[in-house]
Amino acid sequence: MNSPQGTTTPPMEWRISSYCNGGNCVQVAFAPDTVSVRDSKVLDGPVLRYSPGDWSAFVRAVKQGAYDRY
């Protein structure tokens, strides 16, 4: 895939969650203006895209326990 400037876009480097257990995993890929998230069981399935600011806010909330189950 070519960018508007005619340069080649490098392939996304997907990282798997460190909390992956038994195949129920999330993968994340970072680009300068987008954070992409997908299900590791469906590699050609839908990809959710977030701004870096939204992703940082989400990660911060997770670390603070905002989504912990009681």
N, C-alpha and C positions, 0 to 999 in steps of 0.2 A: 504494500500500500504506500502510495506516495503522498507526501505532505504538499501544501500549496506552493512551497518554495522549491519543489522538485527533489527534495532529499528523501531518502528511504526512512520510514519509521521503523525503529527497532522492535522486535517482538516483545510482548509484555513478559516480564519475569514474575511468575506467580509464586507466592509464598504460602505455605500451609500453616494453619493455626497451630500454635504450640499446645493448645488444649484439645487437639484432635484425639478422638478415641473410637476405635472400631469402625472407621470409615465415615462417621458423621462429622465431616470437616468443612471448614470454610477456607477459601483461598483468597488472598489479597494481592493485587498488583498496583504499584505506585508509578505514576507519571507526574510530570511537573504540575499539571493543572487538574488531575483527576485521580481518584482512588477507586479502583474497580474491585468488586467482591463477587465471588461465585461459589457454588456448591461443588465440592471436589468430586462428587459422584456423577455430575452431569456437566462435563467439561465443555460441551458444545451448547449448553443451555443458556438461560438468561444471565446477564451480567448487570449488577446494580452499580451505578456510578455516583460518586459523591465528590464534592469539592474538598480540597485538603482541610479547610477550616471546619467543615461539617464533620469530617472523619475524626479530626483531632478532638472536637467537642464530644463525640460519641465515645472515643477511647478514654478520655478523661472521666466521663460519667461512669463508664464500666469500672475503671480503677477505683472510683469513689464509692462503688457499691450501689449505684442508682438502679441497677437492673437485677440485683440479687433477689432470689426467691426466699420467702420466709416460711 
